[in-house]
Structure formats: structure tokens, C-alpha cells
Amino acid sequence: MSAPVLASKKRRRVEVAVISDVHLGTYGCHATELLRYLKKIKPKVLVLNGDIVDIWQFSKSYWPGTHMRVVRHLAGLAAKGTRIHYLTGNHDELLRKFAGTRLGAFSIDNKLVLDLPHGKTWLFHGDVFDVTMQHSRWLAKLGAKGYDLLILINRMVNWGLYRLGRPRVALSKAVKDRVKSAVSLVSDFEKTAATIAADQGYSYVACGHIHCPEIRTVSTSKGEVVYLNSGDWVENLTALEYTAKTGWQLYRYADDPNMLPDTNQDPEEVDEEDSAADMPVATLLDGLLAEFQLRRS
């Protein structure tokens, strides 16, 4: 009976994993799926490439236990030696004042360069290339709130369709794809990122921000650069993974058979690690500080 238990806890080793645009604290965040993914991998380096916690839309009235479990799990990974780089995005831009902060294996920065066997990879969130971010920040924030509301409505609609036995619809993705296609006429995000990366002599450039998972080679005047985008954990549920054997690959949660929920397990059931994240905030804080061998003053 012990063999299946051991097999279920076996984690897939990757040298680098990159996730972005999790938007913890919003209705659209798929925290349960993200936590399931994180528990299935064993990365040496984990890059959180912006918009992990949605400070723009943070509300004390909405912070589910599943969201806290993600934070607790990330803290646990850092405490156990996984190198975690938190790169700031626009929705968590308040953290940019803490760029350069180091806490054990955890660090906060605005950008990062990884010197990997396949070539140097430049990582940053990418909001610096967004026209709406550069010129109309209030419009971008207003759009973010409307987008979150649309996702909430979408979930309600899909619940009704599920009850009727009809397939799900993706209202938020359909609207967002139309908006992004319009923005692309003004600013070619991928081309801009690749061109600047080529100018800096990097072989790869990895961004998030636009919620469009992608790996493709872009030709520039300085040569070819591989553009990478980790996607998001709101609509696409994707990540980037790197190993010396395979190079950079795009991970899609929906295509991973290991992510299928256990039909024999109660969906509300949590393990010992998860239940620890449901403790009172003061108790949880003391536990997190203890893991980092610090004390609360």
C-alpha cells in the first residue's frame, strides 16, 4: 500500500521554473491548480515574474485560504533552499521600492539574467513595453478592475452552463484577445522585447504581463532571439520550464495528465502543509519567520 503514496509524492526535477501573472487576491486566480503544479515539481530556481500578488485590487474581504496556501508553499520552498527570484510587475509595483532585498534564498528584483547552458536568458515582467501602462496608468487600473469583474461573471455563467450540461465559455479571454490584438497594432510587444534583448547580447528573453504563453524565435537586426512568455494562472495556466537536456519548454497545466484531480479525494480536503496556511495570521507569521530563522520584533 505504501508504493502508491510514494509515487504520488514524486516530484519532477527542473533546473528553472518561471511563473507569472498569478494575481493572488483576485477572483480569476487559479490558486488551487497552481499549488497542485508547484507540488509536482522540484526546481533549483523558481522565478516569479511579476503580478504574483495583485496589489492593485487587493481587498481584505477577498483572500481565500487557497491563496494563502500558495504563499505558504513558496515560503517553504525558499526555506528548504529553492532559489526564488521575485521580479516585480505592474500589479505588484509597490514592491519595486524593495528591489535588491535578499532574505535567505528569496530575493526581490526588477529584472534578472540567468547564464544557462543554452544561452543567457534575460527575464523581466514586460509592462515597460505596454503603451497603456506608459501613458494611461489610470486607464490600465480601471481596465484591470473591469477585467476581474468579467472573470467573476464568467465563472457564474459557466456554473449555470455546467448545471445545464453545456460546455464552458471563455468570455474574459475572448474580450481580452480582441483588446490585445488592437494594442498590438500600436506596440509589438514580442518584437520590442526581442530587439532589446538582441542589443544586449542575450539569446533568450522571458516576459509575462500580456497573458499570452509563447516560445518563438524572433529575427532582429542583431540576430535571432528566442522570445519566451510564461503566460498566466488566470486563463491559460502555463509556466516556463528549463533543463539542460531539453532547454526552455512551455508547460500547460491542461495538457498534463498528472494534474487530473483524484476522484477519490474530497476536493475540499487539505493536507497537513495546507492546513498550516489556514491558521490565524499571527501564528502563521511566526511560523514563516521561524522557517527563515528570524524573529518578529
RODO-2510 file (C-alpha; in nm, 4 decimals, decimal comma):
residues 297
     n   res          X          Y          Z
     1     m     0,0000     0,0000     0,0000
     2     s     0,2958     0,2328     0,0509
     3     a     0,4083     0,2352    -0,3148
     4     p     0,1189     0,4468    -0,4499
     5     v     0,1720     0,7033    -0,1741
     6     l     0,5397     0,7354    -0,2574
     7     a     0,4635     0,7642    -0,6290
     8     s     0,2119     1,0413    -0,5698
     9     k     0,4763     1,2465    -0,3874
    10     k     0,7416     1,2064    -0,6566
    11     r     0,8313     1,5455    -0,7961
    12     r     0,9605     1,6267    -1,1420
    13     r     1,3036     1,7899    -1,1355
    14     v     1,3588     2,1086    -1,3360
    15     e     1,6501     2,3475    -1,3179
    16     v     1,4404     2,6610    -1,3650
    17     a     1,0659     2,7209    -1,3494
    18     v     0,9066     3,0556    -1,4353
    19     i     0,5512     3,1574    -1,3458
    20     s     0,3895     3,4972    -1,3788
    21     d     0,0565     3,6765    -1,3585
    22     v    -0,0896     3,4664    -1,0789
    23     h    -0,2951     3,7604    -0,9448
    24     l    -0,3398     3,6298    -0,5932
    25     g    -0,6215     3,8218    -0,4276
    26     t    -0,8494     3,8280    -0,7319
    27     y    -1,1431     3,6111    -0,8357
    28     g    -0,9659     3,4969    -1,1513
    29     c    -0,6673     3,3397    -0,9762
    30     h    -0,6449     2,9605    -1,0062
    31     a    -0,4573     2,9142    -0,6798
    32     t    -0,5646     2,5522    -0,6307
    33     e    -0,4272     2,4478    -0,9684
    34     l    -0,1075     2,6484    -0,9193
    35     l    -0,0437     2,4853    -0,5822
    36     r    -0,1009     2,1424    -0,7347
    37     y     0,1543     2,2236    -1,0053
    38     l     0,4137     2,3585    -0,7599
    39     k     0,3862     2,0432    -0,5514
    40     k     0,4635     1,8296    -0,8581
    41     i     0,7932     1,9973    -0,9492
    42     k     1,1294     2,0346    -0,7791
    43     p     1,3021     2,3404    -0,9257
    44     k     1,6508     2,4557    -0,8331
    45     v     1,5452     2,8093    -0,9282
    46     l     1,1917     2,9480    -0,9272
    47     v     1,1283     3,2834    -1,0955
    48     l     0,8091     3,4671    -1,0036
    49     n     0,7944     3,7038    -1,2990
    50     g     0,5554     3,9734    -1,1820
    51     d     0,1903     4,0183    -1,0869
    52     i     0,2035     3,7351    -0,8348
    53     v     0,0066     3,9256    -0,5704
    54     d    -0,2403     4,1720    -0,7214
    55     i    -0,1801     4,4752    -0,5003
    56     w    -0,3865     4,6953    -0,7351
    57     q    -0,7024     4,5039    -0,6494
    58     f    -0,6100     4,3685    -0,3065
    59     s    -0,9027     4,3594    -0,0672
    60     k    -0,9225     4,2385     0,2915
    61     s    -1,2651     4,0977     0,2072
    62     y    -1,1257     3,8538    -0,0507
    63     w    -0,8241     3,6435     0,0393
    64     p    -0,9224     3,2735     0,0268
    65     g    -0,7327     3,0053     0,2131
    66     t    -0,6107     2,8628    -0,1173
    67     h    -0,4304     3,1891    -0,1920
    68     m    -0,2582     3,1844     0,1471
    69     r    -0,1551     2,8242     0,0873
    70     v     0,0329     2,9304    -0,2253
    71     v     0,2231     3,1948    -0,0256
    72     r     0,2944     2,9433     0,2493
    73     h     0,4216     2,6878    -0,0013
    74     l     0,6519     2,9404    -0,1695
    75     a     0,7951     3,0386     0,1686
    76     g     0,8527     2,6724     0,2426
    77     l     1,0387     2,6216    -0,0849
    78     a     1,2695     2,9149    -0,0090
    79     a     1,3306     2,7887     0,3437
    80     k     1,4309     2,4497     0,2018
    81     g     1,6843     2,6001    -0,0376
    82     t     1,4986     2,6645    -0,3637
    83     r     1,6320     2,9905    -0,5022
    84     i     1,3290     3,2173    -0,5545
    85     h     1,3555     3,5390    -0,7559
    86     y     1,0519     3,7659    -0,7268
    87     l     1,0547     4,0050    -1,0240
    88     t     0,8130     4,2928    -0,9872
    89     g     0,5274     4,3640    -1,2279
    90     n     0,2737     4,6419    -1,2655
    91     h     0,0100     4,4890    -1,0370
    92     d     0,2703     4,4464    -0,7610
    93     e     0,4709     4,7570    -0,8472
    94     l     0,4724     4,8706    -0,4825
    95     l     0,7398     4,6060    -0,4284
    96     r     0,9764     4,7857    -0,6664
    97     k     1,0947     5,0026    -0,3792
    98     f     1,2310     4,6831    -0,2235
    99     a     1,4317     4,5776    -0,5304
   100     g     1,7638     4,4362    -0,4171
   101     t     1,6211     4,2851    -0,0990
   102     r     1,7646     3,9452    -0,0045
   103     l     1,6169     3,7131     0,2575
   104     g     1,7921     3,3782     0,2564
   105     a     1,7118     3,2087    -0,0751
   106     f     1,4444     3,4700    -0,1563
   107     s     1,5138     3,7939    -0,3422
   108     i     1,3188     4,0820    -0,4971
   109     d     1,4368     4,2458    -0,8186
   110     n     1,3002     4,4176    -1,1273
   111     k     1,4936     4,2035    -1,3756
   112     l     1,7202     3,9018    -1,3818
   113     v     1,9787     3,7397    -1,6079
   114     l     2,0370     3,3643    -1,5903
   115     d     2,3526     3,2294    -1,7540
   116     l     2,2323     2,8876    -1,8694
   117     p     2,3993     2,6218    -2,0882
   118     h     2,1727     2,7108    -2,3824
   119     g     2,2497     3,0818    -2,3534
   120     k     2,1921     3,3865    -2,1366
   121     t     1,8266     3,4492    -2,0562
   122     w     1,7002     3,7952    -1,9649
   123     l     1,3850     3,7907    -1,7519
   124     f     1,1542     4,0789    -1,6585
   125     h     0,7781     4,1271    -1,6374
   126     g     0,7345     4,3377    -1,9522
   127     d     0,4889     4,6105    -1,8501
   128     v     0,7501     4,8692    -1,9519
   129     f     0,6557     4,7947    -2,3152
   130     d     0,2811     4,8361    -2,2617
   131     v     0,1508     5,1534    -2,4228
   132     t    -0,1423     5,1822    -2,1799
   133     m     0,0955     5,1431    -1,8862
   134     q     0,3268     5,4143    -2,0153
   135     h     0,0660     5,6763    -2,0960
   136     s    -0,2609     5,5943    -1,9173
   137     r    -0,1965     5,4211    -1,5856
   138     w    -0,5425     5,5135    -1,4544
   139     l    -0,6980     5,3508    -1,7615
   140     a    -0,4931     5,0353    -1,7092
   141     k    -0,6054     5,0120    -1,3452
   142     l    -0,9676     5,0728    -1,4402
   143     g    -0,9410     4,8035    -1,7051
   144     a    -0,7957     4,5612    -1,4512
   145     k    -1,0956     4,6042    -1,2214
   146     g    -1,3379     4,5576    -1,5100
   147     y    -1,1474     4,2508    -1,6243
   148     d    -1,1665     4,0957    -1,2763
   149     l    -1,5419     4,1609    -1,2675
   150     l    -1,5797     3,9984    -1,6094
   151     i    -1,3988     3,6893    -1,4824
   152     l    -1,6349     3,6700    -1,1849
   153     i    -1,9362     3,6941    -1,4169
   154     n    -1,7758     3,4342    -1,6450
   155     r    -1,7490     3,1899    -1,3543
   156     m    -2,1154     3,2380    -1,2682
   157     v    -2,2146     3,1818    -1,6313
   158     n    -2,0036     2,8670    -1,6537
   159     w    -2,1564     2,7332    -1,3326
   160     g    -2,5005     2,7709    -1,4917
   161     l    -2,3830     2,6073    -1,8155
   162     y    -2,2346     2,3190    -1,6175
   163     r    -2,5695     2,2627    -1,4453
   164     l    -2,7357     2,2550    -1,7863
   165     g    -2,4784     2,0129    -1,9244
   166     r    -2,3398     2,2629    -2,1730
   167     p    -1,9719     2,3427    -2,2471
   168     r    -1,7916     2,6260    -2,0758
   169     v    -1,7324     2,9623    -2,2442
   170     a    -1,4381     3,1992    -2,2022
   171     l    -1,5853     3,5482    -2,2046
   172     s    -1,2823     3,7083    -2,0440
   173     k    -1,0377     3,5511    -2,2886
   174     a    -1,2475     3,6465    -2,5919
   175     v    -1,2708     4,0101    -2,4828
   176     k    -0,9056     4,0245    -2,3810
   177     d    -0,7848     3,8734    -2,7084
   178     r    -0,9689     4,1437    -2,9013
   179     v    -0,8214     4,4181    -2,6841
   180     k    -0,4695     4,2788    -2,7107
   181     s    -0,4951     4,2471    -3,0882
   182     a    -0,5839     4,6152    -3,1030
   183     v    -0,2945     4,7091    -2,8763
   184     s    -0,0561     4,5023    -3,0902
   185     l    -0,1222     4,7406    -3,3811
   186     v     0,0360     5,0171    -3,1723
   187     s     0,3081     4,8249    -2,9934
   188     d     0,4507     4,4891    -3,0972
   189     f     0,5368     4,3585    -2,7538
   190     e     0,7265     4,0493    -2,8627
   191     k     0,9319     4,2268    -3,1291
   192     t     1,0284     4,5050    -2,8910
   193     a     1,1406     4,2642    -2,6170
   194     a     1,3421     4,0543    -2,8610
   195     t     1,5088     4,3525    -3,0251
   196     i     1,6262     4,4987    -2,6945
   197     a     1,7453     4,1550    -2,5801
   198     a     1,9473     4,1176    -2,9010
   199     d     2,1007     4,4610    -2,8487
   200     q     2,2132     4,3458    -2,5036
   201     g     2,3596     4,0232    -2,6400
   202     y     2,1092     3,7844    -2,4809
   203     s     1,9975     3,4639    -2,6514
   204     y     1,6611     3,4466    -2,4759
   205     v     1,4174     3,6955    -2,3289
   206     a     1,1382     3,5873    -2,0937
   207     c     0,8405     3,8048    -2,0059
   208     g     0,4892     3,7797    -1,8659
   209     h     0,2325     4,0610    -1,8479
   210     i     0,0279     4,0010    -2,1634
   211     h    -0,1107     3,6599    -2,0567
   212     c    -0,0077     3,5046    -2,3876
   213     p     0,2124     3,1953    -2,3390
   214     e     0,4644     3,1635    -2,6189
   215     i     0,8023     3,0338    -2,7301
   216     r     0,9177     3,1536    -3,0691
   217     t     1,2287     3,2713    -3,2474
   218     v     1,2307     3,6378    -3,3462
   219     s     1,4656     3,7778    -3,6114
   220     t     1,6226     4,1155    -3,5359
   221     s     1,8906     4,3299    -3,6952
   222     k     2,1378     4,1906    -3,4395
   223     g     2,0433     3,8277    -3,4987
   224     e     1,7850     3,5809    -3,3723
   225     v     1,6490     3,5825    -3,0179
   226     v     1,4125     3,3296    -2,8641
   227     y     1,1160     3,5089    -2,7098
   228     l     0,9548     3,3355    -2,4123
   229     n     0,6341     3,4220    -2,2309
   230     s     0,5198     3,2290    -1,9236
   231     g     0,1539     3,3144    -1,9752
   232     d    -0,0593     3,3315    -1,6614
   233     w    -0,2597     3,1462    -1,3940
   234     v    -0,5885     3,3203    -1,4670
   235     e    -0,6816     3,1888    -1,8114
   236     n    -0,4040     2,9764    -1,9598
   237     l    -0,2466     2,8105    -1,6515
   238     t     0,1017     2,7935    -1,8009
   239     a     0,4660     2,8166    -1,6993
   240     l     0,8129     2,8041    -1,8483
   241     e     1,0494     2,5230    -1,7550
   242     y     1,4189     2,4770    -1,8275
   243     t     1,6536     2,1796    -1,8082
   244     a     1,9982     2,1434    -1,9604
   245     k     1,8716     1,8451    -2,1593
   246     t     1,5602     1,9962    -2,3163
   247     g     1,6216     2,3711    -2,2967
   248     w     1,3232     2,6015    -2,2472
   249     q     0,9791     2,4450    -2,2778
   250     l     0,6268     2,5733    -2,2278
   251     y     0,4256     2,3904    -1,9643
   252     r     0,0475     2,3758    -1,9984
   253     y    -0,1492     2,2583    -1,6969
   254     a    -0,4420     2,1429    -1,9115
   255     d    -0,2141     1,9092    -2,1082
   256     d    -0,0552     1,7460    -1,8025
   257     p    -0,2235     1,4130    -1,7160
   258     n    -0,0617     1,4235    -1,3719
   259     m    -0,2728     1,7263    -1,2878
   260     l    -0,6044     1,5450    -1,3168
   261     p    -0,7802     1,5669    -0,9782
   262     d    -0,8033     1,2488    -0,7709
   263     t    -1,1653     1,1350    -0,7921
   264     n    -1,1228     0,9504    -0,4616
   265     q    -1,0191     1,2652    -0,2763
   266     d    -1,2519     1,5266    -0,1356
   267     p    -1,1819     1,8485    -0,3324
   268     e    -1,2052     2,0438    -0,0054
   269     e    -0,9604     1,8133     0,1736
   270     v    -0,6241     1,9693     0,2562
   271     d    -0,3019     1,8088     0,3694
   272     e    -0,1012     1,8984     0,6774
   273     e     0,1034     2,1616     0,4945
   274     d    -0,2055     2,3293     0,3510
   275     s    -0,3899     2,3311     0,6830
   276     a    -0,0956     2,5181     0,8341
   277     a    -0,1748     2,8058     0,5981
   278     d    -0,5246     2,8315     0,7426
   279     m    -0,4011     2,9202     1,0911
   280     p    -0,4508     3,2697     1,2407
   281     v    -0,2333     3,5327     1,0738
   282     a    -0,0178     3,5948     1,3847
   283     t     0,0532     3,2228     1,4240
   284     l     0,1235     3,1866     1,0532
   285     l     0,3634     3,4828     1,0581
   286     d     0,5585     3,3344     1,3484
   287     g     0,5839     3,0079     1,1570
   288     l     0,7087     3,1761     0,8392
   289     l     0,9685     3,3768     1,0308
   290     a     1,0823     3,0614     1,2080
   291     e     1,1415     2,8951     0,8735
   292     f     1,3679     3,1817     0,7760
   293     q     1,5305     3,1692     1,1233
   294     l     1,4127     3,5201     1,2047
   295     r     1,2186     3,6698     1,4928
   296     r     0,9266     3,9083     1,4939
   297     s     1,0212     4,2254     1,6824
***
